[in-house]
Amino acid sequence: MRRRMGVVVAACAVAGATVAPAQVAAADTLGGELDSYIVVLKDGIDAASVAQQQVGALGGTVGHVYSSALNGYSAELTSLARQQLAANPAVDYIQADTPVRSTAQSTPTGIDRADADESPTAAIDGVDERVDVDVAVIDTGADLDHPDLNIYREGAKNCSLLSLSANDEHGHGTHVAGTVGAIDDANGVVGMAPGARIWPVKVLNALGAGFTSDVICGIDYVAANADQIEVANMSLGGSGSDDGNCGNTDGDAQHQAICDAVDAGVTFVVAAGNDAEDAKDFVPAAYDEVITVSALADFNGQPGGGAEPTCRSDVDDTFADFSNYGEDVDLIAPGVCIESTWLYGDYNTISGTSMASPHVAGGAALYKANNPSASPEQVKQALQDAGTTDWTWPSEDQDGIQEKLLNVSTF
């Protein structure tokens, strides 16, 4: 193993990453420390055909190969090798790989507060009748054997180079999956879209950390299965900004990948982040093409405030004190002291915008169940139109904008 940018990364053999002796010699010639990069190729270039050839000649190793949401690959290269590769006429641009992390903060009333129990599609009554929607959870994976989740094992994907399978080793992704779609069977908890089929897409390791290249691998996989996946949740993020749009993503490969996946018809819901800062400085929260969700502190599932804090200190019915804010936020949803599924068939209560986002992803799933042809933009608009302002404001919300609170009672 080697330690890079504060994250331990294993030199795994993925997609032709084996280094031949001649390649090692090339690396010795170029010299320098290896770092991780994302290489975006020009249109018409087959990434699978050229990745190993391009990188091997420079003594590097190939990581992920992207072919659906993005045309390119990730690679370990020295700084000099990166400069030489950037001059290759088949390469569009190269960007440094960056760390991402889960946005859970610490730890449901959320289902009650979003009125999922009043949704005719959710039909929460303790009888297992599953919502016919597929939701990808791009996260730490999921507990593949959790009895309260409808896991699509054939659709599970591991993009974390430090892991061997999509099985959750952290807990975060399993928790997110439960808020989206825990089964309505009178046991454990129930999700927003009970029994929705969950596609676990593992991009974060056992520490809840990963790299942008891993996340793009997950987005790429979702785009490749856009004929089946209607909604994707990303309760994760890293520093960055939205300096472009889907016509010109300004050298941001993750943004370009999301644009292509959204264009394929997948609605992306993402966490705003837990830094009590403007979401414009975090991605994917800053992207216009996603639904960005901030967190509400709610301790009893009811409006009006006054409930005593439970798992953490905050003020009932107000903007969570840790939540990011700003013009990039599209909705607010419960994100404090949320109970949901956990590892080994268990349950746990944690907090964060990570917990708010899957409430909205579940809401999007309910809408898509009845409006299968709706575009991601139409789904976003429907959720905003159905939202309410029935929460205490202003509070810790620093942007002067009262976001609509998720409400799915009419879905």
Backbone hydrogen bonds, N-H to C=O, Kabsch-Sander energy under -0.5 kcal/mol:
donor,donor_aa,acceptor,acceptor_aa,energy
2,R,9,V,-1.6
4,R,2,R,-0.5
4,R,7,V,-2.2
7,V,4,R,-2.3
9,V,2,R,-2.0
12,C,10,A,-2.1
14,V,12,C,-1.0
14,V,62,V,-0.6
20,A,18,T,-0.6
23,Q,20,A,-0.7
24,V,20,A,-1.9
25,A,21,P,-2.1
26,A,22,A,-1.7
27,A,23,Q,-2.3
28,D,24,V,-2.4
29,T,25,A,-2.1
30,L,26,A,-2.3
31,G,27,A,-3.2
35,D,77,L,-2.9
37,Y,75,A,-2.8
38,I,95,Q,-3.1
39,V,37,Y,-0.5
39,V,73,Y,-3.5
40,V,38,I,-0.6
40,V,93,Y,-2.9
41,L,39,V,-0.5
41,L,71,N,-2.9
42,K,90,A,-2.5
45,I,42,K,-1.8
47,A,45,I,-0.9
49,S,46,D,-0.7
50,V,46,D,-1.7
51,A,47,A,-2.3
54,Q,50,V,-3.1
55,V,51,A,-2.6
56,G,52,Q,-2.6
57,A,53,Q,-1.4
58,L,55,V,-1.3
59,G,56,G,-1.6
60,G,55,V,-2.3
61,T,76,E,-1.5
63,G,74,S,-3.1
66,Y,72,G,-3.1
72,G,66,Y,-1.5
72,G,70,L,-0.8
73,Y,39,V,-2.2
74,S,64,H,-2.6
75,A,37,Y,-2.4
76,E,61,T,-2.8
77,L,35,D,-2.9
77,L,75,A,-0.6
82,R,78,T,-2.3
83,Q,79,S,-1.8
84,Q,80,L,-2.1
85,L,81,A,-2.6
86,A,82,R,-2.2
87,A,83,Q,-0.8
87,A,84,Q,-0.6
88,N,85,L,-1.7
91,V,88,N,-2.0
92,D,40,V,-2.6
93,Y,40,V,-1.6
95,Q,38,I,-2.4
97,D,36,S,-2.6
100,V,210,G,-2.0
101,R,237,G,-1.8
102,S,208,G,-1.9
103,T,235,S,-1.2
105,Q,351,S,-4.2
106,S,351,S,-1.0
107,T,350,I,-1.0
113,R,109,T,-2.6
114,A,110,G,-2.2
115,D,112,D,-1.4
116,A,111,I,-2.1
117,D,111,I,-0.6
118,E,115,D,-1.5
119,S,116,A,-1.1
123,A,119,S,-2.4
125,D,123,A,-0.7
129,E,127,V,-1.6
131,V,194,P,-2.8
133,V,131,V,-2.0
135,V,197,R,-2.8
136,A,231,V,-2.8
137,V,199,W,-2.4
138,I,136,A,-0.7
138,I,233,N,-2.3
139,D,137,V,-1.0
139,D,201,V,-2.3
142,A,166,A,-1.5
144,L,142,A,-1.0
146,H,143,D,-1.7
149,L,146,H,-1.6
151,I,149,L,-1.2
152,Y,198,I,-3.0
153,R,151,I,-1.2
155,G,152,Y,-1.3
156,A,153,R,-1.3
157,K,200,P,-2.7
159,C,157,K,-0.6
159,C,202,K,-3.4
160,S,202,K,-0.5
161,L,159,C,-0.6
163,S,160,S,-1.9
168,D,142,A,-1.2
169,E,140,T,-0.6
175,H,171,G,-2.2
176,V,172,H,-2.3
177,A,173,G,-2.5
178,G,174,T,-1.9
179,T,175,H,-1.7
180,V,176,V,-1.9
181,G,177,A,-2.7
182,A,178,G,-2.5
183,I,148,D,-2.4
185,D,183,I,-1.5
191,G,182,A,-2.2
192,M,179,T,-2.6
193,A,180,V,-2.9
195,G,181,G,-1.8
196,A,193,A,-2.2
197,R,133,V,-2.1
198,I,150,N,-2.8
199,W,135,V,-2.7
201,V,137,V,-2.4
201,V,199,W,-0.5
202,K,157,K,-3.1
202,K,200,P,-0.6
203,V,139,D,-3.4
203,V,201,V,-0.6
204,L,139,D,-1.9
205,N,209,A,-3.2
208,G,205,N,-2.2
210,G,100,V,-1.9
212,T,98,T,-2.3
214,D,211,F,-0.8
215,V,211,F,-1.9
216,I,212,T,-2.8
217,C,213,S,-1.7
218,G,214,D,-1.8
219,I,215,V,-2.5
220,D,216,I,-3.2
221,Y,217,C,-1.9
222,V,218,G,-2.1
223,A,219,I,-2.7
224,A,220,D,-2.0
225,N,221,Y,-0.9
225,N,222,V,-0.8
226,A,223,A,-1.4
228,Q,225,N,-2.1
229,I,225,N,-2.6
230,E,134,D,-1.8
230,E,228,Q,-0.6
231,V,134,D,-1.6
232,A,267,T,-2.9
233,N,136,A,-2.8
234,M,269,V,-2.8
236,L,234,M,-1.4
237,G,101,R,-1.7
238,G,283,V,-2.4
240,G,281,D,-1.8
243,D,241,S,-1.1
245,N,248,N,-2.0
248,N,245,N,-0.9
252,D,249,T,-0.9
253,A,251,G,-0.7
256,Q,252,D,-2.3
257,A,253,A,-2.5
258,I,254,Q,-2.3
259,C,255,H,-2.6
260,D,256,Q,-2.0
261,A,257,A,-2.3
262,V,258,I,-3.0
263,D,259,C,-2.5
264,A,260,D,-1.2
265,G,262,V,-1.9
266,V,261,A,-1.8
267,T,230,E,-2.5
268,F,266,V,-0.6
269,V,232,A,-2.8
270,V,291,I,-2.9
271,A,234,M,-1.7
272,A,293,V,-2.4
276,A,322,F,-2.0
279,A,325,Y,-3.5
281,D,278,D,-1.7
282,F,279,A,-1.8
283,V,238,G,-2.7
286,A,282,F,-1.9
287,Y,284,P,-1.6
290,V,287,Y,-0.8
291,I,268,F,-2.5
292,T,290,V,-0.7
293,V,270,V,-2.2
294,S,331,L,-2.3
296,L,333,A,-2.3
297,A,318,T,-3.4
298,D,296,L,-0.7
305,G,302,Q,-0.5
316,D,307,A,-0.5
316,D,314,D,-0.5
317,D,297,A,-2.1
318,T,297,A,-1.0
318,T,315,V,-1.1
320,A,295,A,-2.4
323,S,320,A,-1.2
324,N,273,G,-2.6
325,Y,277,E,-1.9
329,V,326,G,-1.7
330,D,292,T,-2.6
331,L,292,T,-1.7
332,I,404,K,-2.4
333,A,294,S,-1.9
335,G,296,L,-2.4
336,V,296,L,-0.8
338,I,107,T,-0.6
338,I,350,I,-2.7
339,E,337,C,-0.5
340,S,348,N,-2.4
342,W,346,D,-2.7
345,G,342,W,-0.6
346,D,343,L,-1.6
348,N,340,S,-2.5
350,I,107,T,-0.7
350,I,338,I,-1.9
350,I,348,N,-0.5
352,G,335,G,-3.3
353,T,103,T,-0.6
354,S,103,T,-0.9
355,M,352,G,-1.4
356,A,352,G,-1.0
357,S,353,T,-2.5
359,H,355,M,-0.6
359,H,356,A,-0.8
360,V,356,A,-1.3
360,V,357,S,-0.5
361,A,357,S,-2.3
362,G,358,P,-2.4
363,G,359,H,-1.8
364,A,360,V,-2.9
365,A,361,A,-2.0
366,L,362,G,-2.0
367,Y,363,G,-2.1
368,K,364,A,-2.6
369,A,365,A,-1.8
370,N,366,L,-0.8
370,N,367,Y,-0.8
371,N,367,Y,-1.4
374,A,371,N,-2.0
379,V,375,S,-2.4
380,K,376,P,-2.4
381,Q,377,E,-2.3
382,A,378,Q,-2.3
383,L,379,V,-2.3
384,Q,380,K,-2.2
385,D,381,Q,-2.7
386,A,382,A,-1.9
387,G,383,L,-0.9
388,T,405,L,-1.9
391,W,389,T,-2.1
392,T,317,D,-1.5
403,E,401,I,-1.0
405,L,388,T,-3.6
406,L,332,I,-2.5
408,V,114,A,-2.8
411,F,408,V,-1.6
